[in-house]
Amino acid sequence: MRQDIEFDAEGATLRGWLYVPDDADGEVPCVVMSHGFSAIKEMHLDDYADAFSAAGLACVVYDHRGLGASDAAPGKPRQEIDPWEQIRDYQHAITYAQLRPEVDAERIGVWGSSYSAGHSYVVAAIDRRVKAVCGQAPLVSGRRAFEMLIRIDFWEQTWQQLAADRLARARGEAPAMIPVVDADPTVPSALPTPDSYEFFSGYEGTSWRNEVTLRTIEMFQGYEPGEYLKRISPTPLLMVVAPNDRLVAGELAAAMYETAAPPKKLVLVPGGHFDAYVGEGFDISSAAARDWFVEHLITAPRAAAVG
């Protein structure tokens, strides 16, 4: 069963879906879910929520502020991606889930993918309401990704553009924008890889928009969620990683798994960044997350789930 929902996140109205298992009898554990960089819930999150719901888990699935169906906060531009605002929105979504009568407020998990996989690690490290976490195809280092995605001879030019945008915004001008993807990988865009263009271009004409503010890139390059992996324990951590992921340095994510303390598990997905969403990659990533949440939110003893 799926229903449309909305909730307040300190001035921004976030919208999404609530999934409740068809055979639910009383309160059930819940997984809070949101998507990655500029992405919206219609980009396969329903597939994951269906898999989780069929296993007995409720799901709160929502669009980040200023993206998709969700509003920006008053006075803030749409299409601006601030990772720390998105982290706080995860926490608002957890609170919303806890207030739902269908949900067991003491058994909440968090799931994220790509950019939001990094968010899920941070949330699990700083918010002990989270009793299990799964982040797939994770961004663990914004600086490393910046250095991979932007040619070194363009770094200085990019930093100059960011500085100019700050001055322009201070003068009251509209924020500078940059495409998320472009068919030509040599044209400036936030995600200048062929597989990014292939994935996102299929959603042209939907509520997804092919642009983000330039300041989004500044916040992206300074975001280091992998540093929080060592702070997640004792919350159970599942990392689903594509070692051949060239968008967010899959090999770095696999290496940083070693910095986390148990309980933890690493699952590898074949292919690149976007292969986790479809075909064999989806079968592996969704089953791993489903089983992790079932183990730690449904079958775990009550004392373990609370503590």
N, C-alpha and C positions, 0 to 999 in steps of 0.2 A: 504494500500500500504506500503510495507516494502522495504527498500534499504540498502545495506551495506554502512557503513561510516567509516571514520578514521579522527582523528584530533590530533594535537600536544598538548602535555601537558608539556611544558618546557623541551623538549628533549625526552620524552617518547611518542611513537605513540600509541594512544588508538583506538581500533576498536570495532565496534558494529553495531547497526541497527537504522535507522530512520523510524518511523511509522508516516504516515500522513493519516488522515481520508479520505476515498474514496470520500466523498461528500464535502470535504473542498472547501470553496469559499473564497479565500484570506487568510490572516494570522490567525492562530489558536493558542490557548494556548498550552503549552508543558509541559510534565512531564519528568524530568531527572531521570534515574533509573540505579542502579547497584546493584550487589549481595553482599552476606555476606562473611564470613570467608572462603577463598580459592575457593569460588564458582564461577561459570561461568554463562553467560547469558542464556545458553541452559537449565539451571536448573529451568524451569518454568517461567522465566521472559517474554518469548514470550506470555504466557497465560495472564499475567497481562497486557502487552502492547496491546494485542488484545482487551481486555475488555475496556481499556481506550480509544483506538482509535475508537472503535465502538460508544463511547459516545461523540466523537467530539474533542478528545485531540490528539495532536501529542505527540510522545514519542522519546526521545533519550535514547537508551539502550546500555550500553557498558561494556566491561570487564575492571576491574582494571589493573593498570600497572603490568607487569610481570606475569599475569594470563590469561589463555585462549588465545584469539586471539590477545591480546594487548602485546606490547613490554615492556621490562624493560627499564629504562633510561640507557644511556651508562655508563658502569662501575659498574652497580648495578646488583645483582643476580636476576634471576627469582625466583618466589615462596617466595618472602619476602614481608610480609604484614605489612606495616607501616601505622597505622591509619591516621596519619596527612598527609602523602602523598596522601592517598585515599581521604581525605577531600578536599585537593587542587585539585585533579582530578575531583571531583564533580564540583568544581568552574570552572575549564577549560571546562567541559562539558556544564555548563550553558552558558558560553561565546559562545561556539560553537552553541548551540541551538539559542541563540539570533541573531547570524549572518545568520542563515538559512532564506531564503526568505519566507518559508512556515509558520514561527513561529512568533507569537506576542511576541516581546522581553520584553514586560512589564507584561506578564502573564506566569510566569514560576513557576512550582511546583517541588518538590523533593520527591522521594519515595525511601525507603530503607528497607532492611529486615535483621534481625539478627545483624551481625556486622555493616552492612551498614545502618541499622536503627539508630544506635547510630551516625553514620556519618551524616545522614540526619538531626538529631536534632542539631548537632554542626553547620552544614552549615546554617540551618535556623536561628540560633542564631547570626551568625557572618556576614552573607551575605544578605543584605536587598533586593537583587534582587529576592529572593525567596518569593513568594506570598502565598504559602500553602505548608504544609509538611505532609507526612504520613510515619511513621516508624512502621513496624510490627515485632512481636516476637523479641523485641529489646534487645540488650546488653546495659545495663545502667551502669554497673560497672565491669571493667576488673578484679579488685582485688577480688571482690565477686565471679566472675565466676572462676578465678584461684583457689580460695579456695574450690570451689565446685568440680572442675574437677580433681584436683591433691590431692591425699591423704596427710594428714598433715605430715606423717612421711617421705614423699618424697620431702617436700618443700626445706629443706636444700640441698639435693642432686641436685635438679633442679637449685637452685641459684648457686651452685658450677659449674655446667655444663655451665651455662650462662657466668660466669666469665671466665672459661677456653676457651670458644668460642671467647670471646672478645680478649683474648691474642693471640689465634691462628690466628684470622683474621688480627690482627695487624702485625703478622709475615708474612702475605701474603698467608696464607693457605685458602683453600676453606671453606665457611661457613658450619657449622654442620647443618644437616637436621634432621627432625623428621616427621614421618607419620602424616597425618591429622587424619586418622582413622585406626583401626585394628579390626579384627574379635574377638580378645581376649581383653576385656576391661581392663585387668590387665597389658597389654603390653603398654609401654609409647607411647602416641600419643597426638596430640593437642586436639582432641575431643573424649575422651574415654567413649562414651556412646553408648549403643546398637542402639538407634534410629539414631545416627549420622552415624554409620557404615552402617545401612540399607539404609539410604538415599544416601550417597556418593558412596557406592560400586556399585551402579547401573550405575555409569558413568565411571567406569574403561574402558580404551581403547578409551576414547574421548580426547578432549583437556584439560580436567581436570586432574591434577596430584596429586597423593596422597602423597604429601610432602610439607612442608614449612620449611623455615630456623628456626633454634633454636632461633635466635634473635627475630623472630616473637612473640615467647611466652613472651619474656621480654617486648616488646612493648605492647602486649596484657594486661599484668597484671598491667601496669601503666596507662591504658586508662580509663577515667571516664566520658563518654559522658553524663550520666544522670545529671551531674552538670550544663549542659547547658540548661536543660529544662526550668528553671526559666528565661532564657534570650530570649526565642523565641518570646513571645508576643511583638508586636501585630500581628505577623504572625500566621494565623490559624494552630493549631496543632491537628493532629489525631494520637492517639496511638492505635494500634491493638495488644492486649496482650493475650497470652495463660497463664492463672494463674498457670496451671500445668506444665509449661515449666521448665524442670529440667536442661536444658543446659545453660541458661542465667538468671536463677532466675526470672521466670515470676511474682512471688508475689512481688518482689522488684520493677519491672517495674510498676506494678499496683500501688504500694505505692508512687513511685516517680512521678506518674502522678499528684498527689496532689500539687507538688511543682511548677507546671506550672501555669501561669496566663491565663485567657481567652483571645481570643476565643480558646476553646479546646474541644475535645471529646474523650472518651475512649470506645473502642469496644472490647469485650471479645470473644475469639475463643476457642471452646472446644478442648481438647486433649493436645498434647505436642508441642514441638518446630517446628517440620516439618509438622504437620497437617495443618498448614495454607496454604500449597501449593497445596493441593489436596482435592477432594471431598467436603464435607460440609464446611471444613475449608477454602478452596479456595473460595467457593461461598460467605462466610461471609466476608473474608478479601478483596477480589477483589471488591465486591459491595460497601463495606464501603469506600475504597479508591477512587473508581470511583465517588461515589456520593459526597465525600468531595471535590475532584478536580473540578467536574462540578459546585458545589455550589460556590466555591471561585475563580475559574479561568474563568469560562464561564458565569455564571449568575450574579456574583457580579457586582455592578455598576463599571464603569471604575475608578472613583475616589478611591473607596475602593481597587480595584486591584492594583493601582499604589501606594497608600499611605501606 
